[in-house]
Amino acid sequence: MRPNTRQLVIVLSALFLIPSAAQGIVRELSADISSNIQEFVNDAAESSDQATENSGVGGLEPPIQTRANLETLDDVGNTVARAIAVSEFRDPTEGGGGRNPEEISVEADCFSNDATTRYDLDSTVTETRIVVLSASELNNPIGSRTVRSIFTASGAIFAWSLDADRDLTGLSGQLSIAVRRIDADGIETTLVDESVAITGGPDGGFTGQNSSGLLVFFGDLDILPDTGEAGFGDVNLDAIAASRVGIILQQNINYEYDAVADEEFTLVATVTTSVSNLPDGTGVVAVFGRPFDDVLEIIEIGIPADSARVLEARLNKAITDFKAADPPLSANTTSPLCGVLGFEMIPMLMGGFMLCGTSRRIIRAQRPNRRADS
């Protein structure tokens, strides 16, 4: 049997208006992921680093990951500015390994202590599932039937400056979540469209904004939980003169759509994080779908290493511990299973996740002390 004809039996974690879970078939599952960094020096575009991968029928199995990385060194080789962007798509049959169990994660982090260097960067994961449900699974409806599902969200944005009074206009961090349904006729319906952003303003000010369907806790560093900092040495975060934190509370975003028996449709989930900083002592970091993995290498450029480790630990504890009370899908449903698109695949029937292509492009400007690491 050719790989592209293989059908994967799944269990719908999003339950219908009947009290039992339904079966379904995922005819195709694919993911496109990317990470991009653009460096600016005196507001002119210089070095860049881009990485893309995609999974589908015909190659290697997930997990797949992209990573872009640029840094600036001073005259003696010390890092004075750096940007890291990471995206990852994991096997949807696996989860619960100590991090958030979702298969999608993105991270984008940057800081510059250089007087002329700043960064724009983004990471994106798009997961696509082509699905069909039978009449019996829809309780033999006449016409269409409403399907209810969830998208599990968690993450954080942190923006900061070493100068409490400077104009931070142009500094920003954003996370966006979208789920779309495309029917057999190509008609597209947006099911989820949520976002959160932190932007800088005059006099060291920050503004946090979020869409109405996404629960976010904003504040300064005081909102972060204590992690028991014994053994970290002299911890002092006073160098961070201005800051704003936005924690996406762990939550299930409910959504619904109509399905017709034996009619194929497509679900597309896209998660993007994008951040931009300013030269001379500012940074922005953002993550979705897991705690921070790379933020320590960014934060410690501007503050002592022990203090940076404590701040990383506090941010990750907030991501792990801060939870929202999730509303039930309906009075007749039970708790959903894992999977950001509402499906949990049966592991023994996983096969056909394949890597179709991988690319990375690094553009290095012809200037000293610029480095892109593979």
Secondary structure per residue as TSV (DSSP state, phi and psi in degrees):
chain	resnum	aa	ss	phi	psi
A	1	M	-	360.0	131.4
A	2	R	-	-67.9	143.7
A	3	P	G	-57.6	-34.1
A	4	N	G	-79.0	0.5
A	5	T	G	-103.5	-1.0
A	6	R	-	-74.6	134.5
A	7	Q	-	-106.5	135.9
A	8	L	E	-106.6	117.1
A	9	V	E	-72.3	135.5
A	10	I	E	-129.7	168.0
A	11	V	E	-113.8	125.4
A	12	L	E	-74.8	120.4
A	13	S	S	-79.5	-25.6
A	14	A	S	-80.1	114.6
A	15	L	-	-85.7	157.5
A	16	F	B	-89.0	-166.5
A	17	L	S	-79.2	4.9
A	18	I	S	-101.5	156.3
A	19	P	S	-80.5	4.4
A	20	S	S	-120.3	155.3
A	21	A	-	-71.4	150.1
A	22	A	-	-105.7	155.7
A	23	Q	E	-94.8	164.8
A	24	G	E	-164.0	176.5
A	25	I	E	-126.8	126.8
A	26	V	E	-92.0	110.2
A	27	R	E	-75.8	-28.2
A	28	E	E	-156.9	139.7
A	29	L	E	-132.0	132.2
A	30	S	E	-144.5	163.4
A	31	A	E	-146.1	138.6
A	32	D	E	-120.0	127.1
A	33	I	E	-131.2	151.4
A	34	S	E	-154.4	154.5
A	35	S	E	-139.7	132.6
A	36	N	E	-138.7	136.7
A	37	I	E	-131.9	133.5
A	38	Q	E	-123.0	124.2
A	39	E	E	-94.1	140.8
A	40	F	E	-122.5	135.1
A	41	V	E	-123.2	120.0
A	42	N	T	53.0	39.9
A	43	D	T	66.7	10.7
A	44	A	E	-104.3	134.0
A	45	A	E	-63.0	130.5
A	46	E	E	-124.1	-115.4
A	47	S	E	-69.1	153.7
A	48	S	E	-146.0	159.4
A	49	D	E	-144.3	126.4
A	50	Q	E	-131.3	141.6
A	51	A	E	-139.3	135.6
A	52	T	E	-137.0	147.6
A	53	E	E	-146.9	161.0
A	54	N	E	-148.7	144.8
A	55	S	E	-118.3	147.1
A	56	G	E	178.7	-162.0
A	57	V	T	-73.1	130.7
A	58	G	T	118.7	8.6
A	59	G	S	-152.5	-138.1
A	60	L	-	-86.7	161.1
A	61	E	-	-83.9	156.0
A	62	P	S	-68.2	163.2
A	63	P	-	-78.7	147.5
A	64	I	E	-121.0	151.5
A	65	Q	E	-146.8	145.5
A	66	T	E	-118.3	148.3
A	67	R	E	-146.2	123.7
A	68	A	E	-116.4	145.9
A	69	N	E	-154.3	126.2
A	70	L	E	-134.2	146.5
A	71	E	E	-146.8	158.5
A	72	T	E	-118.7	134.3
A	73	L	E	-110.2	150.3
A	74	D	-	-85.7	-171.7
A	75	D	T	-66.3	-21.3
A	76	V	T	-106.5	10.0
A	77	G	S	93.0	7.3
A	78	N	-	-82.6	142.5
A	79	T	E	-74.4	124.6
A	80	V	E	-115.1	-9.7
A	81	A	E	-157.4	143.0
A	82	R	E	-157.0	149.6
A	83	A	E	-138.5	136.5
A	84	I	E	-133.8	130.1
A	85	A	E	-128.0	130.7
A	86	V	E	-135.7	137.8
A	87	S	E	-133.1	149.5
A	88	E	E	-147.9	138.4
A	89	F	E	-124.3	121.1
A	90	R	-	-106.5	169.5
A	91	D	-	-65.3	119.0
A	92	P	T	-64.4	-14.6
A	93	T	T	-81.8	-10.0
A	94	E	-	-111.9	150.2
A	95	G	-	175.6	173.4
A	96	G	-	74.7	24.6
A	97	G	S	-90.7	36.6
A	98	G	S	97.6	-15.2
A	99	R	S	-115.7	176.4
A	100	N	-	-55.7	138.3
A	101	P	-	-79.7	-0.6
A	102	E	-	-70.1	155.5
A	103	E	S	-83.9	-13.7
A	104	I	E	-104.2	132.0
A	105	S	E	-148.6	146.2
A	106	V	E	-140.0	151.1
A	107	E	E	-148.8	140.3
A	108	A	E	-143.3	122.1
A	109	D	E	-135.6	139.2
A	110	C	E	-155.3	153.2
A	111	F	E	-155.5	146.3
A	112	S	E	-137.3	125.3
A	113	N	-	-106.7	12.3
A	114	D	S	-93.2	144.0
A	115	A	S	-71.6	-14.6
A	116	T	S	-126.3	-7.6
A	117	T	E	-103.0	135.9
A	118	R	E	-143.2	172.0
A	119	Y	E	-137.4	147.6
A	120	D	E	-116.8	131.3
A	121	L	E	-149.8	156.3
A	122	D	E	-152.2	155.3
A	123	S	E	-135.7	139.4
A	124	T	E	-140.2	139.7
A	125	V	E	-126.3	129.2
A	126	T	E	-121.0	119.4
A	127	E	E	-109.2	131.8
A	128	T	E	-124.2	130.2
A	129	R	E	-127.8	124.6
A	130	I	E	-96.5	120.2
A	131	V	E	-127.6	149.2
A	132	V	E	-138.7	140.8
A	133	L	-	-120.8	141.8
A	134	S	-	-86.8	167.7
A	135	A	T	-63.4	-39.7
A	136	S	T	-66.4	-34.8
A	137	E	T	-68.8	-27.0
A	138	L	T	-94.8	16.2
A	139	N	T	63.0	36.8
A	140	N	S	50.9	56.0
A	141	P	-	-76.1	157.2
A	142	I	S	-96.0	114.2
A	143	G	S	85.0	-141.4
A	144	S	E	-96.3	165.8
A	145	R	E	-137.2	145.6
A	146	T	E	-79.2	129.9
A	147	V	E	-110.3	134.2
A	148	R	E	-115.1	139.0
A	149	S	E	-145.8	-178.5
A	150	I	E	-135.6	157.2
A	151	F	E	-125.3	119.9
A	152	T	E	-87.0	126.1
A	153	A	E	-124.0	142.9
A	154	S	E	-164.8	154.2
A	155	G	E	161.1	-167.0
A	156	A	E	-163.3	154.9
A	157	I	E	-128.0	138.0
A	158	F	E	-136.6	125.7
A	159	A	E	-125.8	143.5
A	160	W	E	-155.1	163.3
A	161	S	E	-141.3	145.5
A	162	L	S	-85.7	-3.3
A	163	D	-	-122.1	118.5
A	164	A	T	-72.7	-18.0
A	165	D	T	-112.0	-3.3
A	166	R	S	-75.7	159.8
A	167	D	-	-77.2	119.5
A	168	L	-	-102.6	15.5
A	169	T	T	-59.9	128.6
A	170	G	T	105.6	-16.7
A	171	L	-	-83.6	135.4
A	172	S	E	-161.5	156.1
A	173	G	E	-142.5	136.0
A	174	Q	E	-143.1	142.7
A	175	L	E	-123.7	134.2
A	176	S	E	-131.9	145.7
A	177	I	E	-129.7	129.7
A	178	A	E	-140.2	139.5
A	179	V	E	-128.5	128.9
A	180	R	E	-123.8	148.3
A	181	R	E	-115.5	132.7
A	182	I	E	-120.2	120.5
A	183	D	-	-85.6	-178.2
A	184	A	T	-63.5	-22.2
A	185	D	T	-93.5	4.6
A	186	G	-	84.0	7.4
A	187	I	-	-78.2	127.7
A	188	E	E	-104.5	136.0
A	189	T	E	-127.5	130.3
A	190	T	E	-83.8	122.5
A	191	L	E	-99.9	-34.9
A	192	V	E	-136.8	133.7
A	193	D	E	-149.6	89.8
A	194	E	E	-127.1	153.2
A	195	S	E	-157.7	162.1
A	196	V	E	-142.9	144.1
A	197	A	E	-147.0	148.3
A	198	I	E	-123.6	129.2
A	199	T	E	-126.9	148.0
A	200	G	E	-88.9	158.4
A	201	G	-	-145.4	-168.9
A	202	P	G	-64.6	156.9
A	203	D	G	56.3	40.0
A	204	G	G	68.9	21.6
A	205	G	-	-90.7	154.5
A	206	F	E	-131.5	151.8
A	207	T	E	-128.1	131.4
A	208	G	E	-108.8	134.2
A	209	Q	E	-136.5	144.3
A	210	N	E	-145.4	152.0
A	211	S	-	-71.2	161.6
A	212	S	T	-67.6	-24.1
A	213	G	T	-91.0	5.0
A	214	L	S	-123.7	121.3
A	215	L	-	-87.5	120.5
A	216	V	E	-132.4	137.8
A	217	F	E	-105.1	111.9
A	218	F	E	-100.6	150.7
A	219	G	E	172.8	-172.7
A	220	D	-	-93.4	-165.5
A	221	L	G	-63.1	-20.1
A	222	D	G	-66.6	-17.9
A	223	I	G	-78.5	-14.3
A	224	L	S	-76.4	141.0
A	225	P	-	-72.8	152.1
A	226	D	-	-72.9	141.5
A	227	T	-	-114.6	5.2
A	228	G	-	72.5	83.8
A	229	E	-	-90.1	19.9
A	230	A	T	-60.5	136.2
A	231	G	T	91.7	-2.9
A	232	F	S	-93.6	3.1
A	233	G	-	79.6	-154.2
A	234	D	S	-82.0	102.6
A	235	V	-	-92.7	123.5
A	236	N	-	-144.3	113.6
A	237	L	-	-100.6	13.5
A	238	D	T	-64.8	-22.3
A	239	A	T	-63.9	-24.6
A	240	I	-	-80.5	96.1
A	241	A	-	-79.7	-28.6
A	242	A	E	-144.2	139.2
A	243	S	E	-160.2	162.7
A	244	R	E	-148.4	134.6
A	245	V	E	-115.7	139.1
A	246	G	E	-128.1	114.5
A	247	I	E	-103.1	118.8
A	248	I	E	-75.1	109.9
A	249	L	E	-60.7	139.4
A	250	Q	E	-59.1	123.3
A	251	Q	E	-157.6	158.0
A	252	N	E	-104.3	121.2
A	253	I	E	-90.1	114.5
A	254	N	E	-82.0	142.5
A	255	Y	E	-150.8	164.6
A	256	E	E	-147.5	159.4
A	257	Y	E	-155.8	166.3
A	258	D	E	-97.0	138.2
A	259	A	E	-124.7	143.9
A	260	V	E	-109.8	135.4
A	261	A	T	-56.8	135.3
A	262	D	T	62.1	16.9
A	263	E	-	-107.7	120.4
A	264	E	-	-69.0	141.5
A	265	F	E	-144.9	168.6
A	266	T	E	-123.1	135.4
A	267	L	E	-112.0	130.1
A	268	V	E	-125.5	121.4
A	269	A	E	-112.2	131.3
A	270	T	E	-129.1	128.7
A	271	V	E	-122.7	129.1
A	272	T	E	-133.4	137.6
A	273	T	E	-122.3	136.9
A	274	S	E	-138.1	135.6
A	275	V	E	-136.2	151.1
A	276	S	E	-142.5	133.7
A	277	N	-	-117.3	-173.3
A	278	L	-	-123.7	160.5
A	279	P	T	-66.9	164.5
A	280	D	T	67.0	57.0
A	281	G	T	98.9	32.0
A	282	T	E	-131.0	152.6
A	283	G	E	-149.4	157.7
A	284	V	E	-143.3	133.8
A	285	V	E	-132.7	145.6
A	286	A	E	-149.7	143.5
A	287	V	E	-146.4	148.6
A	288	F	E	-139.5	139.7
A	289	G	S	89.0	-5.8
A	290	R	S	-170.2	168.3
A	291	P	-	-68.3	169.8
A	292	F	-	-65.9	138.2
A	293	D	S	-109.6	-28.3
A	294	D	S	-118.1	3.0
A	295	V	H	-68.5	-28.3
A	296	L	H	-59.4	-43.1
A	297	E	H	-63.4	-21.7
A	298	I	H	-89.2	-50.3
A	299	I	H	-66.4	-35.3
A	300	E	T	-72.6	-4.5
A	301	I	T	-66.9	-33.6
A	302	G	T	-105.9	-14.5
A	303	I	S	-136.5	163.8
A	304	P	-	-56.8	149.2
A	305	A	H	-58.4	-43.3
A	306	D	H	-62.5	-41.0
A	307	S	H	-65.3	-38.1
A	308	A	H	-65.1	-39.2
A	309	R	H	-63.6	-40.9
A	310	V	H	-64.4	-43.0
A	311	L	H	-64.0	-41.6
A	312	E	H	-59.1	-45.4
A	313	A	H	-62.8	-39.6
A	314	R	H	-68.3	-41.8
A	315	L	H	-60.7	-45.5
A	316	N	H	-69.6	-33.1
A	317	K	H	-67.3	-36.8
A	318	A	H	-64.4	-42.9
A	319	I	H	-61.3	-40.0
A	320	T	H	-75.9	-38.0
A	321	D	H	-95.5	-27.9
A	322	F	-	-80.9	114.4
A	323	K	B	-126.7	148.8
A	324	A	-	-99.6	152.0
A	325	A	-	-76.9	118.0
A	326	D	-	-84.8	128.4
A	327	P	-	-69.3	148.5
A	328	P	-	-68.4	153.2
A	329	L	S	-64.6	-42.4
A	330	S	-	-168.6	170.5
A	331	A	T	-67.9	-17.7
A	332	N	T	-106.6	12.3
A	333	T	-	-115.4	161.7
A	334	T	-	-103.5	179.3
A	335	S	-	-62.9	139.2
A	336	P	-	-73.9	160.1
A	337	L	-	-90.8	-165.1
A	338	C	S	-90.8	174.7
A	339	G	-	110.6	123.2
A	340	V	T	-68.6	-21.6
A	341	L	T	-98.1	11.5
A	342	G	S	86.9	8.7
A	343	F	E	-119.1	145.1
A	344	E	E	-124.3	116.4
A	345	M	E	-77.8	149.0
A	346	I	-	-75.4	120.4
A	347	P	G	-56.4	-38.5
A	348	M	G	-67.1	-18.6
A	349	L	G	-100.7	6.1
A	350	M	-	-71.8	132.7
A	351	G	-	-172.1	171.5
A	352	G	-	77.7	1.9
A	353	F	-	-84.0	113.9
A	354	M	E	-137.2	150.6
A	355	L	E	-89.9	115.2
A	356	C	E	-85.8	-32.5
A	357	G	E	-168.2	150.7
A	358	T	E	-136.0	137.0
A	359	S	E	-147.8	151.2
A	360	R	E	-144.5	135.3
A	361	R	E	-129.2	123.2
A	362	I	E	-118.1	125.4
A	363	I	E	-112.5	115.4
A	364	R	-	-104.8	120.4
A	365	A	-	-67.4	149.4
A	366	Q	S	-83.2	68.1
A	367	R	-	-134.3	149.0
A	368	P	T	-69.6	158.8
A	369	N	T	64.9	26.9
A	370	R	E	-114.6	136.0
A	371	R	E	-143.8	136.5
A	372	A	-	-118.9	118.4
A	373	D	-	-93.2	137.0
A	374	S	-	-78.9	360.0
